[in-house]
Amino acid sequence: MPTSAAMPSAAKSPSAMPSAVPPMSAVPPMTVPADVRLPVKPFAGGLASGHESPFPTSGSGSGFASSLPAPVAQAIEASRMAQASGGTAAGPDQLPSPTIPAAGGGSDSLGAAVQRLRLSSSTDLRDKLGRSPLIQTPRGTSTAVSSGPRPGESSSRAGQTSYRAFDAHSIRADFPALHQSVHGHPLIWFDNAATTHKPTQVIEAITHFYSVDYSNIHRAAHTLAARATDHYEAARETVRQFIHAPSRDDIVFVRGTTEGINFVAQTFKDSLREGDEILLTELEHHANIVPWQMIAREKRLHLRVLPIDDRGEISLNDYRQLLSSRTRLVSLTHASNTLGTILPVAEMTQLAHHHGAKVLVDGAQSIAHLPVDVTALGCDFYVFSGHKVFAPTGIGVVYIHPDMQDKLPPWQGGGNMIQRVSFDETIYADPPAKFEAGTPSIGDAVGLGAALQYLRQFDPAAVEAHEHSLLEYATQALSKIRGLQIFGKAFRKVGVVSFTLDGFSTETVGRELDRHGIAVRTGHHCAQPSLRHFGLESTVRPSFAIYNTHNEIDVLVDVVSRLARHQR
C-alpha cells in the first residue's frame, strides 16, 4: 500500500521521536529511598459472622498476596512484616483510623458521627488526608517499591533507573479537583471506574498546547503546524511505549473505548460469513455487546457467551468448550467494570488463536490499574479510553496488531487518510493515517500523552499494590456491615466493589453518600447481563484509584454502617 504523502516522515518512523513535547515542569525527578516498603493497613476486627472474606487469609499459605504478581505480593508482605515488627511503615494516609462502629448499637446521629470522624471542625479533611504540597511529605515515610522495568519493558523505559516515590499524599496534591467540598464535606472520589480526575500536569500540558502551539496538523509548512504535529505524534509514541506496542503505526486515536470497539466491529465484519461465531463473556460492558449484536444481525452470525460463576469468575474449561473452528472473534474485557474480575487474557488469547480466532481486549478498566503489554498478551486489538486514565474525555486508543492493519478497510472517509483522490478512485494512506479521517482531537491527544507520562513516574507494582490494599481493606470493612452483600469475589480483581444494602435502594445509598461528599456510582453500570447473573438490576459501586486512601474508605464505611443501623 502506498505511503501517505500527506504525513511527515517523522510520523511514519517508529524510531523517530518528535522533537517537541509538552512541558512537564511540575513533575520533578525523584529517587526511590533505599528502605522502600509499601504499607498495607489491615482492617481491625475481622469479618462479621456470616460474611465470608473474598480473599484467603495470609496465614493460609495461599493468601491474598499469593494471587498477585510477585513484585506486588512482595511489597504487601514486606509491609505486613514491618508493621508486625514495629517498623516505621504505615498506611498511605498515615493517620490513626477512626474505629468503624460494629453493626447494631450507638445512638449518635449519622451526621454528627461523620463530623467527628472527620477529626476536627476547624481543620479540613483535605489536610488530614495529605493534600499538602509535595515538598511537605517526608521522603523517609513515603510508600514505594524498588524500581525496575516490568516484563516486556521497552528499551526506553528499561533505561529508567528510578521512579517517583509512591505516596498517596503527594499524589493527591497533583489533582486540584480533589481539593473541593461537596455539601460541606471534602470530596471523596470513589467513582473512578466511571472516570478519573486530571492531575495538574495534564491540565498544564493542554493549556500550554492551546496557548502556544495550537494548529491543525500534518498538512502545513508553518512552525505552529510542525509543533502541533510533534505534540500529537509524541502522544502516539507515549501510548506505544506505555502499552509496549511494536510501532507507533499500531496506535490509532479514536474518541474512546466505545468508538474503538465500533471501529473494529465495522472494519472486521467484512471477513465474517453467515454462521460464523463471535464469543463474548458475561462480564462485558454494553459497549462490547451491542456493536457485536448489530454485526451479528447484519451478517447472520451467532453470538456465544462464556458464563461466570457466583464469584464472578470464568472457567477456562468452559471457554475451551465454546471455542471451535467457527469462532472468528473473541471480544473480552481485561477487567470487569462491575465486579472487578481480572480475566486471564494472555491464556485466553493463546487458546483463541489456536482455533484461528482473533481477539479484542476491552482495556477500559485495566489501563490505569494494571501493567499492560500488548505484545505479551498477544491480542489482535486492545482498546481503551483516555478519561479512565487521568486524561481528557474525547480521546481513546485502538491498538491494531501489525498483521491486521492491511486487512482492515478505512471506516470513515475524508481528509488526512488518503494519498491521492480522483473522481475515479482513492488511494489510502498507510496506517495509522488511513484510520484517522479528518481533524483529530489534537488537544485531547496531548492530554492523553501527558497523563500516561504522569502515570509512568510510578512503579507499576507500587500502583497495583496500593490499589489492591485499598480493595482488600474496603472489602473486609464493608463485609462487617449487617445486611450488606458484596457481589463479585474473584481471586484477582481491580479496585471495584459492588454491593447492596438490605432495606435501601441503591439510589438511596448513593444519595446518602453524596450528602457526605462521597461520590460513587449506582445503577447497572452499563453491564446488565453481569448483574442479572446475580438477580440484580442495580448495585452501589465504589471504585478506587492511585489518589484514594484508607481514611476515605473509613468514612465510606461509617456512613453506610450508620445508615444500615438506622434501618433497624
Secondary structure, 3 states (H helix, E strand, C coil): CCCCCCCCHHHHCCCCCCCCCCCCCCCCCCCCCCCCCCCCCCCCCCCCCCCCCCCCCHHHCCCHHHHCCHHHHHHHHHHHHHHHCCCCCCCCCCCCCCCCCCCCCCCCCHHHHHHHHCCCCCCCHHHHCCCCCHHHCCHHHCCCCCCCCCCCCCHHHHCCCCCCCCCHHHHHHCCHHHHCEECCEECEECECCCCCCCCHHHHHHHHHHHHHHCCCCCCCCCHHHHHHHHHHHHHHHHHHHHHCCCCHHHEEEECCHHHHHHHHHHHHHHHCCCCCEEEEECCCCHHHCHHHHHHHHHHCCEEEEECECCCCCECHHHHHHHCCCCEEEEEEECECCCCCEECCHHHHHHHHHHCCCEEEEECCCCCCCCCCCHHHHCCCEEEEEHHHHCCCCCCEEEEECHHHHCCCCCCCCCCCCEEEECCCCEEECCCCHHHCCCCCCHHHHHHHHHHHHHHCCCCHHHHHHHHHHHHHHHHHHHHCCCCEEEECCCCCECCECEEEECCECHHHHHHHHHHCCEECEEECCCCHHHHHCCCCCCEEECECCCCCCHHHHHHHHHHHHHHHHHHC
